[in-house]
Amino acid sequence: MKREQFKQELIILSDFEKHLRVLGGVDNLFASEFPTIYEKDDDGYYRLTREKLLASRELTRQNKLHNPMEHSYFQDRLRLLVHSRFSTIPFHSNEFISINYVYQGQLEVIFPNQKVTLTEGQILFMNTNVIHSMKIAGEDDLIFSFQIEKEFLSTELLIGLSGDNPIVDFLVKTMMGQDTDFTYLVGTYDEDDRMKLLLEDIFCEYLDSGVYSQQLIENYIKNFFIYLLRSKTEEVKLHTKADIVSIISEIETNYINCSLESLAEIYHFSPKYLSRLIKEKTNHSFTELLIDARLRAICYYLKNSEASIQDIAIQCGYSNQNHFYKKFQEKYNMTPKEYRERAKE
């Protein structure tokens, strides 16, 4: 497909987008449109897999651009689409590596405890299993998406990409089936048309493949990774998995009223997922961390104030005195009174 024809087709609203525009956007897009395809996992998040995405094409009333497109050679290992406008995609994780490029307008992405708004020329490169939601709000918001299955990565594709670089490390480890802490990066290319032209070329080749299409697309993708690496020093922000230090800090700062549910809301996790994450990262449960934070605060006040033990316990989140005394005894092998007396000796 010629570049100008592609640009013209990009602007045309699909029937599905017209439907969403009338509705004013649908916050529960997956649940309302594809209930038999997209289901929530045990943690309460949608899980997007290759099989579910391909099956959803029968239900979405989309034109070709807005459905996951495959190439005859790569099949479903590398899929392309343009996200539907006027849509909000609820919190979910992907089974595949995803790339989202803001061709025009903006894209709002919400991660646990952080919202990122990408503008024209910015790109989001994201690992698998990252919980996030996305909002493509307006008619001018054109977002290109690439869905890369791990099998697509190959030695031939990555050869020449070397050096002490977290992106290269992520790609190589992923190709080899190893775990990596890399989560996502945001790159900016608003002053350089090469990335924009490159992604247009990939879409055009997918829409109308010609001779040596396989080799051409492989080179395009390799060039994409090179552009990504070249921009790292100044324009790429690199993030790792959920910041457990931040989560622990939140518990220790707000130990009086902190609950698993309130903490989960702050970080956009389900309580069940957050509970498992805390246990995995700290080897302690949320309750254990909360009790520890409260008891350390109580010890401080026992040593540095004349307030009654009961008042201190209430001030630090313990309304049940019997429960408080039990936990204090378990941790320090003495009563609060004995602790205060020893501290003042």
SETOR-820226 format. One record per residue (C-alpha): x, y, z. Coordinates in nm, 4 decimals. Example, Ala and Ser with C-alpha at 12.3 -4.5 7.8 and 13.67 -1.06 7.14 Angstrom:
1.2300; -0.4500; 0.7800;
1.3670; -0.1060; 0.7140;
//
This chain:
0.0000; 0.0000; 0.0000;
0.1257; 0.3462; -0.0846;
0.1991; 0.5817; 0.2044;
-0.0604; 0.8453; 0.1088;
-0.3358; 0.5859; 0.0781;
-0.2457; 0.4536; 0.4224;
-0.2634; 0.8026; 0.5728;
-0.6068; 0.8585; 0.4214;
-0.7417; 0.5292; 0.5559;
-0.6086; 0.6120; 0.9021;
-0.8452; 0.9080; 0.9325;
-1.1635; 0.7192; 0.8428;
-1.3718; 0.6195; 1.1444;
-1.4673; 0.2526; 1.1582;
-1.8259; 0.1552; 1.2399;
-1.7052; 0.0418; 1.5806;
-1.5430; 0.3807; 1.6485;
-1.8623; 0.5581; 1.5429;
-2.0481; 0.3372; 1.7898;
-1.8052; 0.4323; 2.0670;
-1.8270; 0.8012; 1.9796;
-2.2043; 0.7931; 2.0207;
-2.1642; 0.6245; 2.3588;
-1.9065; 0.8808; 2.4645;
-1.6498; 0.6072; 2.5269;
-1.6918; 0.2834; 2.7157;
-1.4889; 0.2329; 3.0327;
-1.5616; -0.1392; 3.0317;
-1.4959; -0.1901; 2.6635;
-1.3833; -0.5513; 2.6899;
-1.6523; -0.6578; 2.9341;
-1.9321; -0.4930; 2.7370;
-1.8272; -0.5873; 2.3838;
-1.6503; -0.9231; 2.4117;
-1.7718; -1.0973; 2.7302;
-1.7156; -1.4415; 2.5814;
-1.3605; -1.3594; 2.4715;
-1.2027; -1.1470; 2.7439;
-1.2304; -1.2808; 3.0964;
-1.0722; -1.1702; 3.4217;
-0.8051; -1.3758; 3.5929;
-0.8014; -1.4693; 3.9612;
-0.6572; -1.1283; 4.0497;
-0.9430; -0.9430; 3.8800;
-0.7528; -0.8291; 3.5701;
-0.8169; -0.9035; 3.2055;
-0.5558; -1.1257; 3.0446;
-0.4923; -1.0647; 2.6737;
-0.3549; -1.3653; 2.4900;
-0.2852; -1.4378; 2.1262;
-0.5805; -1.6776; 2.1025;
-0.8302; -1.4377; 2.2585;
-0.7191; -1.1452; 2.0447;
-0.7500; -1.3410; 1.7227;
-1.0900; -1.4781; 1.8254;
-1.2165; -1.1275; 1.9048;
-1.1862; -1.0239; 1.5406;
-1.5146; -1.2007; 1.4713;
-1.6986; -0.9787; 1.7176;
-1.5592; -0.6277; 1.6917;
-1.7158; -0.5050; 1.3654;
-1.3803; -0.3449; 1.2843;
-1.2145; -0.2667; 0.9571;
-0.8756; -0.4209; 0.8813;
-0.6653; -0.1487; 1.0434;
-0.8346; -0.1877; 1.3818;
-0.7969; -0.5634; 1.4071;
-0.4729; -0.7513; 1.4782;
-0.3168; -0.7929; 1.1326;
-0.0906; -1.0851; 1.0459;
0.1724; -1.1280; 0.7768;
0.1705; -1.4421; 0.5617;
0.5270; -1.5270; 0.6660;
0.5308; -1.4175; 1.0307;
0.1724; -1.5368; 1.0819;
0.0590; -1.4298; 1.4287;
0.4076; -1.3863; 1.5791;
0.4020; -1.0152; 1.4905;
0.0636; -0.8416; 1.4775;
-0.0181; -0.4814; 1.3907;
-0.3243; -0.2676; 1.4545;
-0.4421; 0.0882; 1.5081;
-0.6247; 0.1248; 1.8395;
-0.9911; 0.2209; 1.8239;
-1.0553; 0.5832; 1.9122;
-1.3031; 0.6910; 2.1847;
-1.2126; 0.3849; 2.3914;
-1.0872; 0.3053; 2.7392;
-0.9196; -0.0313; 2.7859;
-0.9512; -0.1428; 3.1502;
-0.6672; -0.2753; 3.3619;
-0.5154; -0.5815; 3.2007;
-0.1893; -0.7574; 3.1239;
-0.0577; -0.8896; 2.7934;
0.0870; -1.2289; 2.7162;
0.2972; -1.0636; 2.4446;
0.5481; -0.7772; 2.4176;
0.3635; -0.4627; 2.3125;
0.4662; -0.1416; 2.1387;
0.2368; 0.1615; 2.1252;
0.3333; 0.4638; 1.9171;
0.1472; 0.7954; 1.9232;
0.1218; 0.8755; 1.5544;
-0.1050; 1.1711; 1.6291;
-0.2793; 1.3128; 1.9364;
-0.2132; 1.1491; 2.2718;
-0.2380; 0.8252; 2.4678;
-0.3045; 0.7988; 2.8410;
-0.1564; 0.4941; 3.0133;
-0.2092; 0.4166; 3.3821;
0.0329; 0.1910; 3.5672;
0.0262; 0.1078; 3.9378;
0.0739; 0.4391; 4.1197;
0.1588; 0.6287; 3.7999;
-0.0168; 0.7829; 3.5028;
0.1795; 0.8479; 3.1842;
0.0449; 1.0681; 2.9053;
0.2227; 1.0134; 2.5752;
0.2024; 1.2762; 2.3026;
0.2751; 1.2728; 1.9306;
0.6091; 1.1112; 1.8514;
0.6353; 0.9157; 2.1764;
0.6514; 0.5395; 2.2016;
0.5763; 0.2913; 2.4801;
0.7715; -0.0350; 2.4673;
0.6377; -0.2817; 2.7236;
0.7230; -0.6267; 2.8531;
0.4689; -0.9030; 2.9080;
0.2555; -0.9296; 3.2234;
0.2558; -0.5565; 3.3031;
-0.0721; -0.4403; 3.4563;
-0.1949; -0.1194; 3.2932;
-0.4946; 0.0521; 3.1383;
-0.5132; 0.2741; 2.8299;
-0.7341; 0.5587; 2.7142;
-0.7615; 0.6740; 2.3521;
-1.0110; 0.9532; 2.4015;
-1.0412; 1.1682; 2.0895;
-1.0930; 1.1466; 1.7156;
-0.7444; 1.2874; 1.6540;
-0.5747; 1.0227; 1.8700;
-0.4110; 0.7735; 1.6323;
-0.2174; 0.5031; 1.8153;
-0.0151; 0.2363; 1.6340;
0.0219; -0.0934; 1.8168;
0.2655; -0.3801; 1.7609;
0.2128; -0.7126; 1.9372;
0.5276; -0.9259; 1.9450;
0.5218; -1.2892; 2.0498;
0.8433; -1.4160; 2.2069;
0.8914; -1.6618; 1.9182;
0.9328; -1.3672; 1.6807;
1.2643; -1.2728; 1.8411;
1.5575; -1.4516; 1.6816;
1.9356; -1.4423; 1.6706;
1.9178; -1.3108; 1.3136;
1.6908; -1.0264; 1.4221;
1.9044; -0.9242; 1.7199;
2.2521; -0.9798; 1.5758;
2.4612; -0.6643; 1.6046;
2.2569; -0.5292; 1.8965;
2.5110; -0.5441; 2.1758;
2.6569; -0.3501; 2.4623;
2.5672; -0.2834; 2.8240;
2.2071; -0.1852; 2.7593;
1.8902; -0.2901; 2.9477;
1.6894; -0.3075; 2.6244;
1.9364; -0.5468; 2.4615;
1.9518; -0.7457; 2.7838;
1.5720; -0.7710; 2.7877;
1.5461; -0.8810; 2.4231;
1.8203; -1.1428; 2.4498;
1.6904; -1.2866; 2.7776;
1.3367; -1.2963; 2.6395;
1.4556; -1.4778; 2.3274;
1.6334; -1.7316; 2.5499;
1.3306; -1.7809; 2.7735;
1.4911; -1.6176; 3.0782;
1.3241; -1.3850; 3.3277;
1.3978; -1.0118; 3.3302;
1.3025; -0.7210; 3.5567;
1.2527; -0.4869; 3.2607;
0.8971; -0.3525; 3.2519;
0.8622; -0.0659; 3.0046;
1.0274; 0.2370; 2.8522;
0.9016; 0.5602; 2.7020;
1.0950; 0.7037; 2.4073;
1.0503; 1.0414; 2.2375;
1.0877; 1.0981; 1.8629;
0.8852; 1.4151; 1.8075;
1.1768; 1.5980; 1.6427;
1.2794; 1.3106; 1.4168;
1.0500; 1.1788; 1.1404;
1.2553; 0.8635; 1.0861;
1.0658; 0.6624; 1.3458;
0.7306; 0.7820; 1.2119;
0.8248; 0.6978; 0.8532;
0.9630; 0.3605; 0.9584;
0.6391; 0.2594; 1.1312;
0.4354; 0.3800; 0.8331;
0.6512; 0.1575; 0.6112;
0.5842; -0.1470; 0.8295;
0.2082; -0.0912; 0.8194;
0.2091; -0.0347; 0.4432;
0.4026; -0.3569; 0.3875;
0.1634; -0.5509; 0.6082;
-0.1394; -0.4131; 0.4263;
-0.0012; -0.4879; 0.0813;
0.2954; -0.7261; 0.0878;
0.5289; -0.7437; -0.2094;
0.8394; -0.9342; -0.3164;
1.0944; -0.9872; -0.0342;
0.8368; -0.8685; 0.2163;
0.9735; -1.0937; 0.4910;
1.3276; -0.9580; 0.4608;
1.2030; -0.6011; 0.4399;
0.9937; -0.6241; 0.7567;
1.2721; -0.7979; 0.9497;
1.5036; -0.5112; 0.8574;
1.2384; -0.2563; 0.9521;
1.2002; -0.4152; 1.2960;
1.5759; -0.4303; 1.3449;
1.5986; -0.0609; 1.2545;
1.3221; 0.0062; 1.5045;
1.5280; -0.1485; 1.7848;
1.8353; 0.0467; 1.6739;
1.6419; 0.3751; 1.6896;
1.5228; 0.2733; 2.0340;
1.8804; 0.2097; 2.1508;
2.0170; 0.5308; 2.0005;
1.7668; 0.7434; 2.1882;
1.8203; 0.5774; 2.5275;
2.0761; 0.8168; 2.6747;
1.8706; 1.1339; 2.6526;
1.5128; 1.0479; 2.5711;
1.4210; 0.7077; 2.7113;
1.2883; 0.6529; 3.0612;
1.3422; 0.3027; 3.1913;
1.1249; 0.1470; 3.4598;
1.1434; -0.1754; 3.6531;
0.8726; -0.3810; 3.8155;
0.6445; -0.2524; 4.0899;
0.8513; -0.0477; 4.3348;
0.8235; -0.2504; 4.6543;
1.0184; 0.0192; 4.8402;
0.7422; 0.2673; 4.7598;
0.4768; 0.0217; 4.8778;
0.6558; -0.0423; 5.2074;
0.7064; 0.3314; 5.2545;
0.3329; 0.3849; 5.2104;
0.2609; 0.1251; 5.4803;
0.5101; 0.2815; 5.7219;
0.3889; 0.6348; 5.6583;
0.0166; 0.5621; 5.6867;
0.0233; 0.2717; 5.9310;
-0.2673; 0.4111; 6.1363;
-0.5370; 0.3785; 5.8693;
-0.3633; 0.1675; 5.6069;
-0.5476; -0.1398; 5.4809;
-0.4757; -0.3843; 5.2028;
-0.7773; -0.2501; 5.0128;
-0.6727; 0.1170; 5.0422;
-0.3157; 0.0322; 4.9431;
-0.4370; -0.1683; 4.6436;
-0.6451; 0.1283; 4.5303;
-0.3432; 0.3601; 4.5430;
-0.1328; 0.1263; 4.3288;
-0.4151; 0.0145; 4.0986;
-0.3736; -0.3493; 4.2023;
-0.6356; -0.5930; 4.3159;
-0.5954; -0.6696; 4.6902;
-0.5240; -1.0330; 4.6090;
-0.2490; -0.9471; 4.3609;
-0.0929; -0.6881; 4.5945;
-0.0934; -0.9337; 4.8834;
0.0916; -1.1894; 4.6732;
0.3368; -0.9277; 4.5401;
0.4279; -0.8082; 4.8908;
0.4811; -1.1644; 5.0104;
0.6928; -1.2463; 4.7055;
0.9147; -0.9370; 4.7352;
0.9537; -0.9117; 5.1154;
0.8906; -1.2647; 5.2426;
0.6354; -1.1072; 5.4781;
0.2614; -1.0615; 5.4512;
0.0938; -0.7205; 5.4376;
-0.0418; -0.7772; 5.7892;
0.3046; -0.8566; 5.9230;
0.4492; -0.5379; 5.7713;
0.1613; -0.3295; 5.9076;
0.1953; -0.4738; 6.2585;
0.5703; -0.4129; 6.2498;
0.5210; -0.0491; 6.1445;
0.2647; 0.0107; 6.4192;
0.4718; -0.1536; 6.6916;
0.7837; 0.0441; 6.5982;
0.5803; 0.3639; 6.6217;
0.4431; 0.2557; 6.9601;
0.7953; 0.1883; 7.0863;
0.8978; 0.5381; 6.9839;
0.6124; 0.6957; 7.1808;
0.6715; 0.4705; 7.4810;
1.0287; 0.5995; 7.4973;
0.9651; 0.9633; 7.4091;
0.6270; 1.0587; 7.5550;
0.4336; 1.0420; 7.8803;
0.1047; 0.9433; 7.7156;
-0.0733; 0.6394; 7.8552;
-0.0107; 0.3036; 7.6924;
-0.3772; 0.2810; 7.5940;
-0.3725; 0.6229; 7.4256;
-0.0522; 0.5390; 7.2394;
-0.1986; 0.2119; 7.1145;
-0.5141; 0.3844; 6.9897;
-0.3080; 0.6631; 6.8316;
-0.1081; 0.4014; 6.6393;
-0.4076; 0.2135; 6.5019;
-0.4944; -0.0386; 6.7747;
-0.8512; -0.0072; 6.8993;
-0.8470; -0.3593; 7.0439;
-0.6210; -0.3481; 7.3489;
-0.6078; -0.7240; 7.3965;
-0.4907; -0.7703; 7.0382;
-0.2303; -0.4975; 7.0844;
-0.0845; -0.6494; 7.4022;
-0.0700; -0.9931; 7.2401;
0.1212; -0.8678; 6.9334;
0.3573; -0.6568; 7.1435;
0.4394; -0.9512; 7.3699;
0.4984; -1.1777; 7.0685;
0.7463; -0.9369; 6.9107;
0.9381; -0.8044; 7.2127;
0.8870; -1.0786; 7.4747;
0.7765; -0.8194; 7.7288;
0.4779; -0.5978; 7.8025;
0.4581; -0.2347; 7.6852;
0.5006; -0.1254; 8.0468;
0.8181; -0.3279; 8.0839;
0.9495; -0.1882; 7.7541;
0.8898; 0.1692; 7.8735;
1.0571; 0.1060; 8.2067;
1.3661; -0.0488; 8.0460;
1.3888; 0.2330; 7.7925;
1.4064; 0.4896; 8.0717;
1.6721; 0.3117; 8.2762;
//
